[in-house]
């Protein structure tokens, strides 16, 4: 399925993460960046030893990462500009959907900062992480639409979500349900004013400047 957001495209389909034509791919990761899940094991095996060396170096320099964070390394032998490692939650630790939204949003921000034009995601939080597919789908919808709604000139033109066949139906149903806007809105919208936007982290000029300085660049291995 293809969704158009102006001149930008969101593709959702049954395909292998490593077979799509994307500048950057997202790998579901745990806090130590080691390949503990099937998707990460596949990515690391195809990328070669350099990817694991990059991840080890990042952890040695900065310590284990928090759930919901996203960092990137080189792609090793893979034909991509980078691999983004999105730290996914495990079902039962609480607030799983919000943590997936944060990981997705931060992955999108990394793409914008580095001017990558296309990005491919797996379904974060499922499989070994045990988060239901519908929760991941809702997180994906909220994060992507919030990101693109706020950035009319983002260099990120295409986002792909790569699914296995057994996840497709549940993902599409949840995605469509999340996109449905009820006719009746809350009467007292003032109660929503103080809520923190879900799935969106603002990138003001100060944060963009910080991302360009030398100390910050040490965090993101190129």
Residue frames as a rotation matrix with the C-alpha (Angstrom) as fourth column:
UNK 1
0.577 0.816 0.000 0.00
0.816 -0.577 0.000 0.00
0.000 0.000 -1.000 0.00
UNK 2
-0.597 -0.741 0.307 1.17
0.746 -0.654 -0.126 3.50
0.294 0.154 0.943 -0.84
UNK 3
0.522 0.685 -0.508 0.04
0.806 -0.591 0.032 6.64
-0.278 -0.426 -0.861 0.98
UNK 4
-0.172 -0.550 0.818 0.81
0.738 -0.621 -0.263 10.08
0.652 0.558 0.512 -0.40
UNK 5
0.400 0.178 -0.899 1.53
0.744 -0.635 0.205 13.11
-0.535 -0.751 -0.387 1.81
UNK 6
0.599 -0.187 -0.779 1.87
-0.469 -0.870 -0.152 15.81
-0.649 0.456 -0.609 -0.78
UNK 7
0.538 -0.488 -0.688 4.99
-0.697 0.201 -0.688 14.86
0.474 0.850 -0.232 -2.72
UNK 8
-0.524 -0.712 0.468 6.07
-0.852 0.426 -0.305 12.39
0.017 -0.559 -0.829 -0.02
UNK 9
0.185 0.539 -0.822 5.34
-0.579 0.736 0.352 8.69
0.794 0.411 0.448 0.02
UNK 10
-0.269 -0.176 0.947 4.70
-0.871 0.463 -0.161 6.10
-0.411 -0.868 -0.278 2.72
UNK 11
-0.074 0.158 -0.985 4.97
-0.650 0.741 0.168 2.50
0.756 0.653 0.048 1.52
UNK 12
-0.141 0.081 0.987 3.64
-0.847 0.507 -0.162 -0.39
-0.513 -0.858 -0.003 3.63
UNK 13
0.529 0.345 -0.776 4.12
-0.768 0.583 -0.265 -3.89
0.361 0.736 0.573 2.31
UNK 14
0.851 -0.243 0.465 5.35
-0.028 0.864 0.503 -7.44
-0.524 -0.441 0.729 2.70
UNK 15
0.727 -0.686 -0.033 9.04
-0.083 -0.039 -0.996 -7.24
0.682 0.726 -0.085 1.91
UNK 16
0.434 -0.689 -0.581 12.45
0.891 0.422 0.166 -7.96
0.131 -0.590 0.797 3.39
UNK 17
0.832 -0.130 -0.540 14.06
0.153 -0.881 0.447 -4.99
-0.534 -0.454 -0.713 5.15
UNK 18
-0.079 -0.989 -0.123 17.38
-0.028 -0.121 0.992 -5.66
-0.996 0.082 -0.018 3.42
UNK 19
-0.360 -0.029 0.932 15.88
0.850 0.402 0.341 -5.94
-0.385 0.915 -0.120 -0.06
UNK 20
0.709 0.705 0.000 14.30
0.653 -0.656 -0.379 -2.48
-0.267 0.269 -0.926 -0.30
UNK 21
-0.128 -0.706 0.696 15.92
0.813 -0.477 -0.335 0.43
0.568 0.523 0.635 -2.07
UNK 22
0.925 0.379 0.000 16.41
0.291 -0.711 0.640 2.86
0.243 -0.593 -0.768 0.82
UNK 23
0.274 -0.866 0.419 19.32
-0.332 -0.494 -0.804 5.09
0.903 0.081 -0.423 1.74
UNK 24
-0.691 -0.443 0.570 19.04
-0.655 0.051 -0.754 4.08
0.305 -0.895 -0.326 5.41
UNK 25
0.021 0.697 -0.717 17.44
0.100 0.712 0.695 1.19
0.995 -0.086 -0.054 7.30
UNK 26
0.037 0.087 0.995 16.26
-0.938 -0.341 0.065 0.99
0.345 -0.936 0.069 10.92
UNK 27
-0.365 -0.242 -0.899 17.31
0.021 0.963 -0.268 -1.97
0.931 -0.116 -0.347 13.05
UNK 28
0.725 0.633 0.270 15.32
-0.290 -0.075 0.954 -2.88
0.624 -0.771 0.129 16.19
UNK 29
-0.257 -0.951 -0.175 17.83
-0.008 0.183 -0.983 -2.78
0.966 -0.251 -0.054 19.03
UNK 30
0.706 0.326 -0.629 18.20
0.618 0.151 0.771 -3.32
0.346 -0.933 -0.095 22.73
UNK 31
0.984 -0.166 -0.061 20.09
-0.113 -0.854 0.508 -1.10
-0.137 -0.493 -0.859 25.13
UNK 32
0.249 -0.956 0.156 23.48
-0.037 0.151 0.988 -2.72
-0.968 -0.252 0.002 24.51
UNK 33
0.321 0.003 -0.947 23.08
-0.878 -0.374 -0.298 -2.64
-0.356 0.927 -0.118 20.68
UNK 34
-0.789 -0.539 0.296 23.89
-0.407 0.818 0.406 -6.35
-0.461 0.200 -0.865 20.45
UNK 35
-0.473 0.618 -0.628 21.81
-0.735 0.115 0.668 -8.43
0.485 0.777 0.400 17.99
UNK 36
-0.840 0.180 0.512 19.41
-0.322 0.594 -0.738 -10.16
-0.437 -0.784 -0.441 20.39
UNK 37
0.179 0.973 0.145 16.46
-0.276 0.191 -0.942 -10.42
-0.944 0.128 0.303 17.98
UNK 38
0.238 -0.050 0.970 15.95
0.683 0.719 -0.131 -12.11
-0.690 0.694 0.205 14.63
UNK 39
0.923 0.159 0.349 15.87
0.370 -0.606 -0.704 -8.91
0.100 0.779 -0.618 12.55
UNK 40
0.701 -0.713 0.018 19.00
-0.668 -0.646 0.369 -7.51
-0.251 -0.271 -0.929 14.17
UNK 41
0.118 -0.658 0.743 20.81
-0.035 0.746 0.666 -10.84
-0.992 -0.105 0.065 13.73
UNK 42
0.499 0.139 0.855 19.96
0.796 0.316 -0.516 -10.79
-0.342 0.938 0.047 10.02
UNK 43
0.980 -0.141 0.143 21.11
-0.075 -0.917 -0.392 -7.18
0.187 0.374 -0.909 9.62
UNK 44
0.481 -0.847 0.227 24.39
-0.681 -0.198 0.705 -7.80
-0.552 -0.493 -0.672 11.48
UNK 45
0.193 -0.410 0.891 25.14
0.306 0.888 0.343 -11.00
-0.932 0.207 0.297 9.56
UNK 46
0.603 0.100 0.791 24.75
0.797 -0.038 -0.603 -9.23
-0.030 0.994 -0.102 6.22
UNK 47
0.966 -0.217 0.143 26.59
-0.209 -0.975 -0.068 -6.07
0.154 0.036 -0.987 7.31
UNK 48
0.313 -0.900 -0.303 29.72
0.349 0.406 -0.845 -7.90
0.883 0.159 0.442 8.40
UNK 49
0.083 -0.337 -0.938 31.94
0.976 0.218 0.008 -7.37
0.202 -0.916 0.347 11.47
UNK 50
-0.780 -0.441 0.443 32.34
0.385 -0.897 -0.216 -3.61
0.493 0.002 0.870 11.02
UNK 51
0.039 0.883 0.468 28.75
-0.181 -0.455 0.872 -2.97
0.983 -0.119 0.142 12.15
UNK 52
0.738 0.218 -0.639 29.30
0.512 0.435 0.740 -4.77
0.440 -0.873 0.210 15.44
UNK 53
-0.307 -0.905 -0.295 32.60
0.938 -0.235 -0.255 -2.95
0.161 -0.355 0.921 15.97
UNK 54
-0.609 0.143 0.780 30.84
0.054 -0.974 0.221 0.40
0.791 0.177 0.586 15.46
UNK 55
0.494 0.866 0.073 28.13
-0.098 -0.028 0.995 -0.54
0.864 -0.499 0.071 17.95
UNK 56
0.459 -0.404 -0.791 30.67
0.850 0.459 0.259 -1.74
0.258 -0.791 0.554 20.50
UNK 57
-0.630 -0.751 0.198 32.62
0.682 -0.657 -0.320 1.49
0.370 -0.066 0.927 20.19
UNK 58
-0.241 0.624 0.743 29.49
-0.177 -0.781 0.599 3.58
0.954 0.013 0.299 20.68
UNK 59
0.765 0.555 -0.327 28.52
0.162 0.325 0.932 1.68
0.623 -0.766 0.159 23.84
UNK 60
0.090 -0.821 -0.564 32.09
0.972 0.194 -0.128 1.88
0.215 -0.537 0.816 25.22
UNK 61
-0.756 -0.441 0.484 32.07
0.412 -0.895 -0.172 5.65
0.509 0.069 0.858 24.79
UNK 62
-0.549 0.630 0.550 28.52
-0.558 -0.766 0.319 6.42
0.622 -0.132 0.772 25.97
UNK 63
-0.832 0.242 0.499 27.21
-0.338 0.492 -0.802 3.45
-0.439 -0.836 -0.328 27.94
UNK 64
-0.670 0.650 0.358 23.98
0.726 0.673 0.138 1.55
-0.151 0.352 -0.924 27.44
UNK 65
-0.892 0.363 0.270 21.11
-0.148 -0.799 0.583 3.44
0.428 0.480 0.766 25.85
UNK 66
-0.655 0.738 0.166 17.63
-0.279 -0.032 -0.960 4.16
-0.703 -0.675 0.227 27.10
UNK 67
-0.423 0.625 0.656 14.53
0.822 0.570 -0.013 2.65
-0.382 0.533 -0.755 25.54
UNK 68
0.677 0.727 -0.112 13.06
0.570 -0.615 -0.546 5.02
-0.466 0.306 -0.830 22.97
UNK 69
0.182 -0.699 -0.692 16.42
-0.380 -0.699 0.606 6.37
-0.907 0.153 -0.393 21.83
UNK 70
0.897 -0.018 0.441 17.81
0.397 0.468 -0.789 6.09
-0.192 0.884 0.427 18.31
UNK 71
0.219 -0.888 -0.403 21.44
-0.435 -0.459 0.775 6.31
-0.873 0.005 -0.487 17.17
UNK 72
0.978 0.128 -0.165 23.16
-0.204 0.410 -0.889 5.49
-0.046 0.903 0.427 13.93
UNK 73
0.090 -0.961 0.261 26.32
-0.085 0.253 0.964 3.80
-0.992 -0.109 -0.058 12.76
UNK 74
-0.506 -0.311 -0.805 27.84
-0.839 -0.039 0.543 2.98
-0.200 0.950 -0.241 9.41
UNK 75
0.567 0.822 -0.056 26.21
-0.796 0.528 -0.297 0.19
-0.214 0.213 0.953 7.42
UNK 76
-0.014 -0.637 0.771 29.23
-0.216 0.755 0.619 -2.10
-0.976 -0.158 -0.149 7.10
UNK 77
-0.881 -0.364 0.301 28.92
0.144 0.401 0.905 -4.15
-0.450 0.841 -0.301 3.90
UNK 78
0.015 0.971 0.239 25.28
0.783 0.138 -0.606 -3.22
-0.622 0.196 -0.758 3.34
UNK 79
-0.545 -0.218 0.810 24.43
0.781 -0.483 0.395 -0.93
0.305 0.848 0.434 0.41
UNK 80
0.642 0.767 0.019 23.06
0.673 -0.575 0.465 1.80
0.368 -0.286 -0.885 2.67
UNK 81
0.136 -0.580 0.803 24.43
-0.106 -0.815 -0.570 5.08
0.985 -0.007 -0.172 3.96
UNK 82
-0.676 -0.309 0.669 23.78
-0.669 -0.122 -0.733 4.14
0.308 -0.943 -0.124 7.59
UNK 83
-0.258 0.638 -0.726 21.93
0.503 0.730 0.463 1.86
0.825 -0.246 -0.509 9.98
UNK 84
-0.271 0.276 0.922 19.75
-0.730 -0.683 -0.010 3.52
0.627 -0.676 0.386 12.61
UNK 85
-0.689 0.021 -0.725 19.47
0.406 0.839 -0.362 1.51
0.601 -0.543 -0.586 15.81
UNK 86
-0.147 0.757 0.637 16.06
-0.599 -0.580 0.552 2.16
0.787 -0.300 0.539 17.43
UNK 87
-0.963 -0.267 0.027 15.89
-0.169 0.527 -0.833 0.98
0.208 -0.807 -0.552 21.05
UNK 88
-0.221 0.949 -0.225 12.61
-0.329 0.145 0.933 -0.89
0.918 0.281 0.280 21.28
UNK 89
-0.274 0.193 0.942 10.63
-0.961 -0.010 -0.278 -1.65
-0.044 -0.981 0.188 24.44
UNK 90
-0.893 0.073 -0.444 9.74
0.044 0.996 0.075 -5.13
0.447 0.047 -0.893 25.65
UNK 91
0.025 0.995 0.100 6.10
-0.210 -0.093 0.973 -5.81
0.977 -0.046 0.207 26.41
UNK 92
0.519 0.266 -0.812 5.42
0.682 0.445 0.581 -5.51
0.516 -0.855 0.049 30.13
UNK 93
-0.512 -0.777 -0.366 7.86
0.851 -0.403 -0.336 -2.73
0.114 -0.484 0.868 30.94
UNK 94
0.140 0.715 -0.685 5.08
0.705 -0.558 -0.437 -0.14
-0.695 -0.422 -0.582 30.56
UNK 95
0.432 0.141 -0.891 4.23
-0.256 -0.928 -0.271 2.71
-0.865 0.345 -0.365 28.18
UNK 96
-0.179 -0.585 0.791 5.28
0.546 0.610 0.574 0.58
-0.818 0.535 0.211 25.21
UNK 97
0.490 0.410 0.769 3.46
0.871 -0.203 -0.447 2.55
-0.027 0.889 -0.456 22.51
UNK 98
0.979 -0.131 -0.153 4.92
-0.116 -0.987 0.108 5.88
-0.165 -0.088 -0.982 23.62
UNK 99
0.203 -0.970 0.135 8.43
-0.221 0.089 0.971 4.41
-0.954 -0.227 -0.196 23.72
UNK 100
-0.090 -0.172 0.981 8.04
0.848 0.503 0.166 3.06
-0.522 0.847 0.100 20.18
UNK 101
0.832 0.438 0.341 6.78
0.551 -0.731 -0.403 6.48
0.073 0.523 -0.849 19.07
UNK 102
0.734 -0.620 -0.276 9.89
-0.356 -0.698 0.622 8.09
-0.578 -0.358 -0.733 20.54
UNK 103
-0.131 -0.824 0.552 12.20
0.203 0.522 0.828 5.62
-0.970 0.220 0.099 18.81
UNK 104
0.174 0.280 0.944 10.47
0.968 0.129 -0.217 6.21
-0.183 0.951 -0.248 15.47
UNK 105
0.968 0.250 0.012 10.40
0.249 -0.959 -0.134 9.99
-0.022 0.133 -0.991 15.86
UNK 106
0.473 -0.863 -0.178 14.09
-0.370 -0.378 0.849 10.11
-0.800 -0.335 -0.498 16.74
UNK 107
-0.186 -0.477 0.859 14.91
0.627 0.615 0.478 7.89
-0.757 0.627 0.184 13.77
UNK 108
0.543 0.477 0.691 13.06
0.836 -0.385 -0.390 10.36
0.080 0.790 -0.608 11.56
UNK 109
0.934 -0.238 -0.265 14.96
-0.138 -0.928 0.346 13.26
-0.328 -0.287 -0.900 13.11
UNK 110
0.029 -0.973 0.231 18.30
0.046 0.232 0.972 11.58
-0.999 -0.018 0.051 12.38
UNK 111
-0.025 0.039 0.999 17.21
0.948 0.318 0.011 11.24
-0.317 0.947 -0.045 8.76
UNK 112
0.874 0.403 0.272 16.34
0.469 -0.847 -0.249 14.91
0.130 0.345 -0.930 8.57
UNK 113
0.692 -0.667 -0.277 19.58
-0.238 -0.574 0.784 16.08
-0.681 -0.476 -0.556 10.20
UNK 114
-0.291 -0.875 0.387 21.65
0.067 0.385 0.921 13.98
-0.954 0.294 -0.053 7.80
UNK 115
-0.074 0.369 -0.927 19.47
-0.849 -0.510 -0.135 14.84
-0.523 0.777 0.351 4.77
UNK 116
-0.915 -0.097 0.392 18.68
0.064 0.924 0.377 11.22
-0.398 0.370 -0.839 3.96
UNK 117
-0.644 0.641 -0.418 15.90
-0.759 -0.463 0.458 10.93
0.100 0.612 0.785 1.41
UNK 118
0.285 0.750 -0.597 14.52
-0.556 0.636 0.535 7.45
0.781 0.179 0.598 2.10
UNK 119
-0.611 -0.383 0.693 14.20
-0.790 0.239 -0.564 5.33
0.050 -0.892 -0.449 5.22
UNK 120
-0.022 0.572 -0.820 13.00
-0.320 0.773 0.548 1.74
0.947 0.275 0.166 5.79
UNK 121
-0.307 0.049 0.950 11.54
-0.951 0.010 -0.308 0.47
-0.025 -0.999 0.044 9.07
UNK 122
-0.750 0.301 -0.589 10.69
0.253 0.953 0.165 -3.00
0.611 -0.026 -0.791 10.35
UNK 123
0.426 0.878 0.218 7.74
-0.042 -0.221 0.974 -3.29
0.904 -0.425 -0.057 12.73
UNK 124
-0.533 -0.756 0.379 9.40
-0.377 -0.188 -0.907 -2.16
0.757 -0.627 -0.185 15.96
UNK 125
-0.451 0.245 0.858 8.67
-0.892 -0.073 -0.447 -3.90
-0.047 -0.967 0.251 19.25
UNK 126
0.652 0.745 -0.141 7.15
-0.754 0.656 -0.020 -7.11
0.077 0.120 0.990 17.86
UNK 127
0.389 -0.460 -0.798 8.53
-0.124 0.832 -0.541 -10.66
0.913 0.310 0.267 17.68
UNK 128
-0.220 -0.546 -0.808 11.06
0.682 0.506 -0.528 -11.17
0.697 -0.668 0.261 20.51
UNK 129
-0.937 -0.107 0.332 9.98
-0.111 -0.811 -0.575 -7.88
0.331 -0.576 0.748 22.12
UNK 130
-0.694 0.682 -0.233 6.38
0.720 0.661 -0.210 -9.25
0.011 -0.313 -0.950 22.33
UNK 131
-0.630 0.521 -0.576 4.59
-0.230 -0.834 -0.502 -5.93
-0.742 -0.184 0.645 21.70
UNK 132
0.116 0.760 0.639 1.34
0.579 0.471 -0.665 -6.54
-0.807 0.448 -0.386 19.73
UNK 133
-0.540 -0.353 0.764 1.41
0.841 -0.191 0.506 -5.50
-0.032 0.916 0.400 16.08
UNK 134
0.376 0.782 0.498 -1.50
0.770 -0.562 0.302 -3.08
0.516 0.270 -0.813 16.48
UNK 135
0.737 -0.189 -0.649 0.39
0.415 -0.631 0.655 -1.09
-0.533 -0.753 -0.386 19.13
UNK 136
-0.369 -0.929 0.020 3.40
0.518 -0.188 0.835 -0.76
-0.772 0.318 0.550 16.84
UNK 137
-0.333 0.322 0.886 1.14
0.905 -0.155 0.396 0.26
0.264 0.934 -0.240 13.94
UNK 138
0.762 0.646 -0.043 -0.50
0.624 -0.715 0.314 3.04
0.172 -0.266 -0.948 15.95
UNK 139
0.394 -0.712 -0.582 2.92
0.326 -0.483 0.812 4.28
-0.859 -0.510 0.042 17.05
UNK 140
-0.544 -0.606 0.579 4.11
0.727 0.003 0.686 4.28
-0.418 0.795 0.439 13.46
UNK 141
0.117 0.686 0.718 1.08
0.892 -0.391 0.228 6.24
0.437 0.614 -0.657 12.23
UNK 142
0.881 0.287 -0.375 1.30
0.448 -0.759 0.473 8.91
-0.149 -0.585 -0.797 14.93
UNK 143
0.162 -0.917 -0.365 5.04
0.364 -0.289 0.886 9.42
-0.917 -0.276 0.287 14.61
UNK 144
-0.568 -0.419 0.709 5.20
0.783 -0.008 0.622 9.63
-0.255 0.908 0.333 10.83
UNK 145
0.230 0.732 0.641 2.17
0.834 -0.488 0.257 11.86
0.501 0.475 -0.723 10.36
UNK 146
0.836 0.024 -0.548 3.27
0.400 -0.711 0.579 14.21
-0.376 -0.703 -0.604 13.16
UNK 147
-0.144 -0.984 -0.102 6.74
0.485 -0.160 0.860 14.43
-0.862 0.074 0.501 11.66
UNK 148
-0.600 -0.098 0.794 5.61
0.799 -0.132 0.587 15.18
0.048 0.986 0.157 8.12
UNK 149
0.514 0.841 0.165 2.82
0.804 -0.540 0.249 17.55
0.299 0.005 -0.954 9.22
UNK 150
0.760 -0.248 -0.601 5.43
0.279 -0.711 0.646 19.67
-0.587 -0.658 -0.471 11.01
UNK 151
-0.238 -0.948 -0.210 8.03
-0.032 -0.209 0.977 19.61
-0.971 0.240 0.019 8.23
UNK 152
0.766 0.632 -0.116 6.88
-0.082 -0.083 -0.993 20.77
-0.638 0.770 -0.012 4.84
UNK 153
0.676 -0.582 -0.452 10.40
-0.674 -0.240 -0.699 20.90
0.298 0.777 -0.554 3.42
UNK 154
0.399 -0.532 0.747 11.93
-0.478 0.574 0.665 17.80
-0.783 -0.622 -0.025 4.99
UNK 155
-0.302 -0.596 -0.744 14.48
-0.952 0.153 0.264 16.04
-0.043 0.788 -0.614 2.76
UNK 156
-0.832 0.035 0.554 12.95
-0.092 0.975 -0.200 12.70
-0.547 -0.218 -0.808 3.81
UNK 157
-0.495 0.603 -0.626 10.72
-0.869 -0.331 0.368 11.93
0.015 0.726 0.688 0.82
UNK 158
0.208 0.556 -0.804 9.97
-0.517 0.761 0.392 8.24
0.830 0.335 0.446 1.24
UNK 159
-0.418 -0.223 0.881 9.37
-0.878 0.348 -0.329 6.04
-0.233 -0.911 -0.341 4.27
UNK 160
-0.093 0.332 -0.939 8.93
-0.512 0.793 0.331 2.28
0.854 0.511 0.096 3.93
UNK 161
-0.011 0.145 0.989 7.49
-0.931 0.359 -0.063 -0.11
-0.364 -0.922 0.131 6.51
UNK 162
-0.406 -0.279 -0.870 8.62
-0.669 0.740 0.075 -3.68
0.623 0.613 -0.486 5.85
UNK 163
0.127 0.615 0.778 6.26
-0.945 0.314 -0.093 -6.37
-0.301 -0.723 0.621 7.11
UNK 164
-0.969 -0.199 0.145 6.15
-0.161 0.958 0.237 -10.13
-0.186 0.206 -0.961 7.22
UNK 165
-0.627 0.759 -0.175 2.99
-0.128 0.122 0.984 -11.64
0.768 0.640 0.021 5.76
UNK 166
-0.235 0.552 -0.800 1.63
0.831 0.541 0.130 -12.71
0.504 -0.634 -0.586 9.15
UNK 167
-0.535 -0.013 -0.844 1.70
0.641 -0.658 -0.396 -9.09
-0.550 -0.753 0.361 10.39
UNK 168
-0.939 0.022 0.343 0.21
0.253 -0.629 0.735 -7.37
0.232 0.777 0.585 7.33
UNK 169
-0.136 0.985 0.106 -3.52
0.515 -0.020 0.857 -7.65
0.846 0.171 -0.505 8.06
UNK 170
0.377 0.261 -0.888 -3.27
0.925 -0.151 0.349 -6.62
-0.043 -0.953 -0.299 11.74
UNK 171
-0.579 -0.678 -0.452 -0.94
0.628 -0.725 0.283 -3.75
-0.519 -0.120 0.846 10.88
UNK 172
-0.843 0.278 0.461 -3.16
0.265 -0.531 0.805 -2.36
0.469 0.800 0.374 8.09
UNK 173
0.173 0.965 -0.198 -6.31
0.686 0.026 0.727 -2.57
0.707 -0.262 -0.657 10.22
UNK 174
0.252 -0.139 -0.958 -4.68
0.890 -0.357 0.285 -0.76
-0.381 -0.924 0.033 13.15
UNK 175
-0.792 -0.608 -0.062 -3.14
0.513 -0.717 0.472 1.83
-0.332 0.342 0.879 10.84
UNK 176
-0.568 0.663 0.488 -6.49
0.338 -0.352 0.873 2.58
0.750 0.661 -0.024 9.21
UNK 177
0.390 0.727 -0.565 -8.27
0.827 -0.007 0.562 2.73
0.405 -0.686 -0.604 12.57
UNK 178
-0.122 -0.525 -0.843 -5.72
0.811 -0.542 0.220 5.22
-0.572 -0.657 0.492 13.85
UNK 179
-0.938 -0.280 0.205 -6.18
0.345 -0.698 0.627 7.41
-0.033 0.659 0.751 10.76
UNK 180
-0.122 0.971 0.206 -9.95
0.756 -0.043 0.654 7.63
0.643 0.235 -0.728 11.29
UNK 181
-0.974 -0.149 0.174 -11.00
0.031 -0.839 -0.544 11.04
0.226 -0.524 0.821 12.64
UNK 182
-0.419 0.876 -0.240 -14.27
0.886 0.335 -0.321 10.97
-0.200 -0.347 -0.916 14.62
UNK 183
-0.095 0.486 0.869 -16.92
0.600 -0.669 0.439 13.51
0.794 0.563 -0.228 13.68
UNK 184
0.878 0.449 0.165 -17.45
0.119 -0.540 0.833 14.65
0.464 -0.711 -0.528 17.26
UNK 185
-0.206 -0.968 0.142 -14.51
0.176 -0.179 -0.968 16.40
0.963 -0.174 0.207 18.86
UNK 186
-0.346 0.046 -0.937 -14.10
0.931 0.141 -0.337 16.86
0.117 -0.989 -0.092 22.65
UNK 187
0.645 0.697 0.314 -16.21
0.634 -0.717 0.290 19.74
0.427 0.012 -0.904 23.91
UNK 188
0.930 -0.359 -0.083 -13.54
-0.210 -0.702 0.680 21.07
-0.302 -0.615 -0.728 26.23
UNK 189
0.716 -0.697 0.049 -10.35
0.421 0.375 -0.826 21.10
0.557 0.612 0.562 24.16
UNK 190
0.487 -0.552 0.677 -8.63
-0.664 -0.738 -0.124 23.26
0.568 -0.389 -0.725 26.76
UNK 191
0.778 -0.169 0.605 -7.91
-0.417 0.582 0.698 20.09
-0.470 -0.796 0.382 28.73
UNK 192
0.789 -0.469 0.396 -5.61
0.604 0.711 -0.359 18.98
-0.113 0.523 0.845 25.93
UNK 193
0.875 -0.393 0.282 -3.54
-0.196 -0.822 -0.535 22.15
0.442 0.413 -0.796 25.82
UNK 194
0.416 -0.740 0.528 -1.04
-0.893 -0.225 0.390 21.06
-0.170 -0.634 -0.755 28.45
UNK 195
0.800 -0.105 0.591 -0.48
0.062 0.994 0.092 17.56
-0.597 -0.037 0.802 27.07
UNK 196
-0.244 -0.934 -0.261 2.87
-0.479 -0.118 0.870 16.72
-0.843 0.338 -0.419 25.53
UNK 197
0.412 0.392 -0.822 2.49
-0.911 0.152 -0.384 15.86
-0.025 0.907 0.420 21.81
UNK 198
0.447 -0.192 0.874 2.81
-0.176 0.939 0.296 12.12
-0.877 -0.286 0.386 21.27
UNK 199
0.458 -0.303 0.836 5.34
0.744 0.645 -0.174 10.84
-0.487 0.701 0.521 18.76
UNK 200
0.614 -0.231 0.755 6.86
0.469 -0.662 -0.585 14.24
0.635 0.713 -0.298 18.01
UNK 201
0.290 -0.604 -0.742 9.97
0.783 -0.296 0.547 15.91
-0.550 -0.740 0.387 19.35
UNK 202
0.981 0.167 -0.099 10.50
0.092 -0.850 -0.518 19.49
-0.171 0.499 -0.849 18.25
UNK 203
0.090 -0.972 0.216 13.70
0.982 0.122 0.143 20.32
-0.166 0.199 0.966 16.44
UNK 204
0.937 0.188 -0.294 14.35
0.165 -0.981 -0.103 24.00
-0.308 0.048 -0.950 17.02
UNK 205
0.747 -0.662 0.055 17.40
-0.215 -0.319 -0.923 25.82
0.629 0.678 -0.381 15.68
UNK 206
0.239 -0.674 0.699 19.32
-0.971 -0.152 0.186 25.38
-0.019 -0.723 -0.690 18.92
UNK 207
0.465 -0.023 0.885 18.94
-0.256 0.954 0.159 21.60
-0.848 -0.300 0.437 18.75
UNK 208
0.956 -0.126 0.264 19.94
0.292 0.327 -0.899 21.54
0.027 0.936 0.350 15.10
UNK 209
0.534 -0.806 0.255 23.04
-0.635 -0.581 -0.509 23.62
0.559 0.110 -0.822 15.90
UNK 210
0.237 -0.419 0.876 23.91
-0.837 0.369 0.403 21.22
-0.492 -0.830 -0.263 18.70
UNK 211
0.782 0.129 0.610 23.64
0.089 0.945 -0.314 18.29
-0.617 0.300 0.727 16.32
UNK 212
0.887 -0.439 0.144 26.30
0.107 -0.108 -0.988 19.87
0.449 0.892 -0.049 14.16
UNK 213
0.515 -0.751 0.413 28.96
-0.851 -0.506 0.141 20.43
0.104 -0.424 -0.900 16.82
UNK 214
-0.223 -0.751 -0.622 31.93
-0.648 0.591 -0.480 18.11
0.728 0.296 -0.618 17.25
UNK 215
-0.802 -0.093 0.590 30.96
-0.565 0.437 -0.700 16.76
-0.193 -0.895 -0.403 20.66
UNK 216
0.187 0.958 0.218 27.53
-0.691 0.286 -0.664 15.75
-0.698 -0.027 0.716 19.45
UNK 217
0.453 -0.026 -0.891 28.94
-0.830 0.352 -0.432 14.10
0.325 0.936 0.138 16.32
UNK 218
-0.685 -0.724 0.080 30.91
-0.687 0.606 -0.400 11.73
0.241 -0.329 -0.913 18.56
UNK 219
-0.327 0.660 0.676 27.60
-0.536 0.460 -0.708 10.24
-0.778 -0.594 0.203 19.59
UNK 220
0.770 0.637 0.037 26.65
-0.271 0.379 -0.885 9.38
-0.577 0.671 0.465 16.04
UNK 221
-0.230 -0.914 0.335 29.27
-0.022 0.349 0.937 7.20
-0.973 0.208 -0.100 14.37
UNK 222
0.478 0.381 -0.792 29.45
-0.739 -0.313 -0.597 7.85
-0.475 0.870 0.132 10.64
